Amino acid sequence: QVQLVESGGGLVQAGDSLRLSCAASNTFSIYKMGWFRQAPGKEREFVAFIRWIAGTTYHADSVKGRFTISRDSAKNTMYLQMNSLKPEDTAVYYCAAGENMILTTPQGYRYWGQGTQVTVSS
């Protein structure tokens, strides 16, 4: 079992930056960790993933060049650095972890954090 705890959300203005953190209780069996987001009335959307051991990453086109996923293996912690935030980035952001190689859909992730709200005002 893996517990995930997110932090770092908040209310910012367009163009500002935020860094989200996700602390995992353990990563013994984890192949990848990822970030998803869900805006009101919309489906949960993939944002980025990182392969935990290899450290390779992939970002959705909607955030490429603005968001960066990273991890600190020693701290079992994943990050999402969000720059140049836009109002359309407003959502609840979830971190997730999983053991399989399904990387960009929620169904590929077994463990989920509680979510953290990010609100970007124009």
WOFEN-V419581 format. One line per field, one symbol per residue. ss: DSSP state (2 for helix, 1 for strand, 0 for the rest). psi: psi as a letter, one per 30 degrees, with the letter a starting at -180 (. if undefined). burial: I if it has 24 or more other ideal C-beta (glycine too) atoms within 12 Angstrom, else O. A space follows every 10 residues. Layout:
ss=???
psi=???
burial=???
//
This chain:
ss=0001111001 1110000111 1111000000 0111111100 0000111111 1000001110 0000001111 1122201111 1100002220 1111111100 0000022200 1100011111 10
psi=kkkkjllfla kllkflllkk ljkkelgegk elllklljlk gllkkkellk keeegklkkl effkfekkkl ljefghkllj kjlhkleffk lkkkllllfa gjegkefgke kklfkkkkkj l.
burial=OIOIIIIIIO OIOOOOOIII IIIIOOIOOI IIIIIIIIOO OOOIIIIIII IIOOOOIIII OOIOOIIIII IOOOOIIIII IIOOIIOOII IIIIIIIIOO OOIIOIOOIO IIIOIIIIII OO
//
